Amino acid sequence: MKTAGIICEYDPFHLGHAWHIAATRQRLGEDCAVVCCMSGHWTQRADCACASKWRRAALALAGGADLVIELPLPWALSTAERFAQGGTATLAAAGVVDTLSFGSEAGDLAPLQAAAECLDTAAFRAALSLRLAEGTPFAAARQAAAEACLGPAGSCLAHPNNNLGVEYLRAIQAQRLPLQALAIPRRGAQHHSWEAHGGFASATQIRRLLRSGARETATELMPPGSLNTLGEPASLVPVERAILARLRTMTVEQFAALPDSGAAAGLPARLFRAARQAAGLEEFYALAKTKSCSHARLRRLAVSAFLGLTEAERPPAPLYIRVLGFRQKGQRLLRRMKTAASLPIITKPAHVKRLSPQAQALFALEARASDLYALCAPVPSPCGSDWTHTPVQC
């Protein structure tokens, strides 16, 4: 029996995600098990998830996943490269996953593999450095450098899911992981699209609908019953001033300690000045932005500051596997993982006491981030959710 791994955010789980799981089974066999490595309460685009990780895990299980495990915060709230490294490493450490399935605009491994190999060559690095020196923004410089090395094949990097697929392939190769890759064509709306296509919408559009109160429209784009599980959506609006307050009280040295701080390029001083001038987060981003520093990177820096995440707290690799939910087939996988996994498995908060000091510190960081996430809900909840929740069972 094949076991496929999917790295995801499911923010929220929608019809396109259900189709991806079904298409994966169609390719690998209907008896294929599906393990999802899902971001927790904070996402790669530096936003709070619209619902808790346990609610989103429940929707993933209802949508076809067999087992949901957590992608720890230091990799969930990071660049695409680190996001891919953390997700692939976590799935491989489970010891039961043999295939990594991901959606892409290309739907074909060949151009993605060619791009992945290209990005690790000296020729690409030289072409990239040249374009960055000319003042080209990083994403455009990256694509142009790939096209200079590969020709038209490099244009696959123009699409966000292709880009993430390329990073998955690079991570598998760099870490020498025993995972086969499977590219599934993305169906319907494009990533970050604000419109539905063929009955499918992006998670970006669904979050916008949920947060604007258009719940009935959102219902049509998700599996039946999803809204009852999701509850009222969380957002950064309730904590925007708290984030700005944290930024205003930071020193240049504290900005330099953030993950991906750009200390060598003088970014911490720029962040310090922007924080002392800005009256809101969007103004902070506008004041701090440069051609070489994207809006997404600035958002990650601001949220990392709010959560108290520093580069020093980011381990080189995941230190445990936290189970968020499972179905019957997933329970069988868990029994196999007891002997096959290369990392400790957490199914109960009490298991944290068995971890190494470094792993306990990582769990404590995750718990702290969950406590701050609780302030993003329409009605804040008390601290301690990571210490009381057990896996969702469907």
N, C-alpha and C positions, 0 to 999 in steps of 0.2 A: 504494500500500500504506500502510495506517495504521500508526502506531507509538504504542503506549500506554506511558505511564510509570506506575509504581506506587511510592509511597514506603512503605517497610516496615522492619520489624526482623527478621521471620522467626526468632523466638527461642523455639522452633524453627519451621521450615517444617512445616505440617501440612495435613490434608485440606481445611480451610476455605480456606487460601491457594491450594491447587491449584484448588479450585472457583472462586475469584475470577479467577484467570488464565484458566481455561476460559470463564467467563461473559463476560469482557472480549472474548475472541476471538469468542464467539458474537454479541456485539453489534456488533463492528467488522469482522468477517470473519475466516475461518480463517487467511488469510495475514498477519494482523496480527502485527507484531513487538512484543515486550514487553521494556521496559527497566525494571529494578528499581533504585531508589536506596535502598540498604540501610544501616542503621546498622552501625558497625564493632563494636568489642569492648565498648562501653558504650552503654546504652540510655536511652531517654527517661524511664523510671521510676527512673533512678539505680541500676541494677543491672548487674553484669557479664553479658554474654551467656552462655548455657549452653554454647555452642561457639564456636570461632574464626570470624572473618568469612569465612575461606576455606572452611571446612567448611559453613557456612550458605549461602554462595554456590553451592557444589556441589549442595546439596539444592534450592535455588531453580531452578537450571538443569535438574536432573532432573525438577522439577515443572512445567516449561513456560516458564520465563523464557528469553529469548534473550541478554540482556546484563545483568550486575550491576555497578553502580558504587557507590561508597561515599559515604554521607552523612557529611561530616567531623564530628569530635567536638564542636566548639563548637555545632553545631545538633542533633546526635544527643542530647546530654546537655543538654536545655534545655526550656523551656516548650513547650506545644503550638503557640503562635503562632510561635516561632522555629524549631521543628522543621519546621513547614509552610513557612516562608519559605526555609529552607535546602534542603529537598527539592525544592520547585518551582523554585527558582533553578538548582539543579544539573541537573535534568532539562531545563529550557529551554536552558541553556548547552550541552547536548550537540548542539543544532542539528538533531536528527532526530526528536524527540518532538513529536507534535501533540495528543495527548489525555492527560489525567490521569485515571486510573481509581482509584477508592477505594471501599471497602466502607462501608456506613452502615446504621443501623437503619431509616432512612426509605426508602432505596432510590429516592429521588425528589429531583431537584435543586431543585424549586420552593421547598419550605419552607426548605431549607438556604441557598439564594440569598437569600431574604427575610431570614433571620437574619444572614447575612454583611453585607448592606447595612445592616441595623439597627445592628449593633455599631459602625459607624463614624459614627453620627449624634450630634449634640449632645444630642438627647432621651435616647438610651440612656445616654450618659455621665453625664447629670444624674441619671437614675433609679438608675444603679449607685452613684454617689457617695452618694446618699441612703441606700441600703440598707447600704452599707459603714459609714456613719457610725452606723447603728443597731446595729452589731456583728454583722451577718449575715456568715457565712463567704463567701469570694469566690465559690466555685462556685454556691452557692445564691443569692447576690446577683445574679450574672450572669444566671442563668436568670429570676429574678423581674423583673429590669429588662427583659429581652427580652420577657417576657410582658406587662409593663405597656405596652410599645410596640407589640407585634404581636398581642396577644391569645393565644388557644390555640396559634397557630403557633409562638410562642416556646418552647413546651414541648419542641421537638425538641432543645434544648440539655440536656435531662435525660439524654441518652444519649451515652456517650463517643465512639463512632465518628461520630455526627452532629456532635459538637463539633469533632472533628478535620477532618471534611469541610468544616465552616464555615470553619475556619482556612485550609484549602487554597484555598477560593474567595476569601477575603480576601487571601491572599498573591498569587494570580494577578492580582487587580484592582490591588492596591497597587503591585506591581512591573511591571504592564502586560505580562504574559508572554503569548506567543502559544500558549496551551494551552486546549483545550476540555475541559470537565469531564464526567466520566461517573460517575454514582453507581450502584453495584451493591448490591442488597440483601444485607445480611449474613445468612449462613445458619448455622443451628445455635446453638451456645452463645454467650452474650453475652460481651462483653469482660470479662476478669478473673473469669469464672464458674469455679467449682470443680467443675462437673458437665458431663458430655457430653450433647448433645441431638441426636438423629437421626444418631448416628455422628460428629458433629463436636464438638470440644472447643476451648476457648480455649487460647492459648499458656500462660496462667497455670497452668491445670490440668496441661498436659503437663509444664511445668517442675517443678511440684510432684511429679508422679509420677516423673520422671527423678531428681530430687534425693533422693527418699525411697527409691530403689531399686526402684520398681515398673515396671521396664522393659518387662515383657511387656504390661502394661496400656497403657502409652504407645505400644507398637508398633501397636496397633489404631487409633490416632488419627492416625498419620502414614503417608505413602506407604511402600510396601514397601522394605526395605533402609535406611531412614533411620538406625536406631540404629548400624549399622556405620560410617556416615559421621560421625555426631555424636561418638562416643566417650564417655568418662566426662564427665558435666556439670561445668562450673565453677560456683562460687558465691562469695559474699562471705564465707562463714564463715572460710576460712583467713586473710583479711586484715582481719577486723573489728578486732583489736587494733592493727594497723598504722594503720588509719583513725583510731581513737581516739587513738593516739599523736600523729598529725599534728594532730588537733584540739586536744589538750592543750598543744601547744607553740606554737600560733598566738597572735598579738596581736590586739587589737581592730582595728587597722589592716589586718592581713592578712585578717581576716574581711570587712572592708569592701571589700576588693579583689576578692572572689569575684563571679562572674556572678550577677546578680539578688540582691545581698546585702542589700537592704533598708536601706541605710545611712541614708537619710532618715528612716526610721521607728524608728531605734535598734536594729535587729535585731542588728548585729554585737556590741554589748555583751552582749546576751542570749545569743548563741551562745558568747561567751567564757566567761561564767559557767557555762553549761550544760556546756561541755567540761571545765571544771575540777572539776565535781561528779560527772559521770556515770561509771559503771563499765562501761557498755556502750552500744552505739549506740542501742538502743531507749530507754534511759533518757535519753540525750542528746536524742533527738527529743521525748520527753515533757516534759523540762524546758524546751526551747526553743520548743515549740509555742504559738501564739496563734491566735485566731479568724481573723486575717488572714494567717496563715502556715501553709500546709498541710503535711501530713506529706511529701508528694511533693517539695515545694520544699525542705524540710529535708534530705531524702535527697540531692537534687541538690547542695546546698551542701556536704554532708559528702564526697560522692564527688569533687566539683570540688576541694575542699581536698586530698584524697588524691592526685589526679592533678596538682595544681599548676596548675590552669586558673584564670586570672583574667579579669576583664572586659577588661583591656587586651590580652589575647592573642586576643580574639574579633574577627575581622575583620567588617566590615559585610556581606560577601557571600563565598561560596565562591571560592577562588582557583585551583583546578585540578579535574580530573575523574580520580579514581583508578579504574581498572578492576580488579574483583575476579574476574570470570569471564565466559566467553562460550561460546555454541554457534556452529554454522556461520552461522546467520542473524545472530547478534550480531557475528560477525567481519565480515560485510558492512556492518553498521551502523558498525562502527569505521572502516572504510575511508571511508565517507561523512563521519564525524565529523572526519576529518583536515582537511577543508576547511570543514565546516559549523559546527563547535564554536567557541564564543566564548571558551573557556578552554583552557589546555594540558591534554593528555591524558597520563596516566601509565599505561603498561602494563608498564614495568620500573623497578625502584628507581633505576637509573642515570639515568632521565629527570629525576629530582629536581634534578640539577645544572643543568638548563636553565631552572629556574623562577626567578622573581623572589625577592629576599631575603625578602619577606613570605610568599610561598608556601612557600619552603623552611622558614621558621620554623613555619608551620602543619603541614607534614609532620613536622617534628621533634617537635612537640607530639603528633601522632597516634602516632608511633613510641614516645614515652615512655609514653603511655597503654597501648599494647600490651605494653610491657615489664612494667608493673604488672599488667596483666590476666593475664599468664603466671603470676603468683603465686596466682591464683584457681583454677587447675586442681588436681585431686587430686595430681598430680605436677608441680611447677613446671618450666617450661622456661627456657632461657637467654634473654637479651635479644637484640634485633636482628631479630625476625621480620618487621617491616615493611620491612627493608632487604634481605631475602633472598627473600621470596615473590614469585612471578610469578602472573598470573591463572590460575584454574582453567579448564580446557577440557573440554567434554563433547561 
